Amino acid sequence: MKNFKNKYFDISKPVFIPAAIITFLFVSLTILFSDRAEAGFSGFQYYMSSNFGWFISLCINYFLIFVLYLAFSKFGNIRIGGKDAKPSFSKFSWVAMLFSAGMGIGLVYFSVAEPMLHFNNPIIEGASDVEKARLAIRNTYFHYGFHVWGIYMLLGIALAYFTFNKNAALSLKSTLVPLFGNRLNGWPGHIIDIVAVLATLFGLATSLGFGALQFSTGLSEYFGLENSTSLQVCSIIGITLIATISVVTGLNKGLKYLSNANIIIALVVFAFVLILGSSLRLIDGFVESLGTYLSGLVELSLFRNQYGTPGDWFKGWSMFYWVWWISWSPFVGTFVARISKGRTIREIGVFGLVIPSVFSFLWMSVLGGTALNLQLDGSLDIASIVAQDSSVGLFKMLETLPLYEITAFICIVLVGTFFITSSDSGSLVVDMMTAGGKLNAPKGQKVFWAFMEGAIAIALLVGGGLTALQSASISTGFPFAMILVLVSLSLIKSLKQDEQLKS
């Protein structure tokens, strides 16, 4: 009996049970052997980065090129759900939901931290402070720009097409049927879905971990609390409970409203810093940084620093980001597919690549640019502050502007709402995966996975902090990169076959 169903659960046993057992064992062993876990995570991260980084570099470029090809080819006119399908959400809500799921916490956490960390450890040795600042914003753009959304949109388009146009279950193995046929009905297909579930859980836990660090730092700065692991764990528990309430209310209520709220709050913070900061200087910086990013995009996308300190910059930055985003892709891709019925492939490709990327560029230019300006002007040595604690940079930057008590509180709320929407949408996606691709599974299942996500994030923070968070993404990101390559080949094969049938 492959399925189990009652009032609270409707599961695909070959996927749900192994995924739940592996997750439970990981959480238990990481907490019980936290010292050994930290060393193990660090060693694993170094090994994978040293030996397989070249593969990841090639993959992320291929994914972006593939999505652009789909969007601007004859296949771009295909409407998800058929030619008469209508979108379920307004364009604003649709973009807000995919953006909140796809970026969220990372954008807030690294808005000041990443540019300043790049400033402290520049990609080029011996650069002046001005050049370090210029490169810092360019490299931050790179890690939050088109390549990221190319990963997400590839899987989102594939899942949406097979689910709503081919009437397949919303599961990863459905996207590979054109390549492997009925063999995926057995254990090979179940293993693929299990990998997708684990990638989603660990990628999401990484973001929740960063969110907990940022949220607890905000509480510490604002209320004068000690920023301890206990506070971080309590933050995860509290927000997980709120996210659980949201996920139970459903996609059309809690998650939609929270996603819209995320974008509105983020725009308020963005406008505040832009207006009260050096507005013209920040706008100039955005234009220059965009030009620097676009002109060096090809070189940077293949850069591995093999002729400098062997690969260190790549391993510490791009390598971590790409596998983090790849491990997020089953989560974001499934979510994008779920909300994109009625959109064309071109819409998903173009809107999904451009709008979130440009917003990320503007966000990083204003918040990160303000921090860099403070550093260059000698107003605040924020580089040293971030070097000691990367989660505190945003709040120290806000302290230099008027109305700090208001803006700091708003940023704490923003981290919290991003945290909730990430956990909420993650629970929804894992729920669908472990229910055999069903679009609407019982609420008890959603609650179970919401708690599991919080437990993994707690285990990673207790068992190794940031190193553990990074290693968790790497462990699932590598195998999933290979799966994404196969998904792209399967999708193009199916699109061409359908075109031949129509002609």
Summary of the structure (lengths in Angstrom):
residues: 503
radius of gyration: 21.6
end to end distance: 41.9
largest distance: 68.8
contacts: 1908
relative contact order: 0.21
helix: 82%
strand: 2%
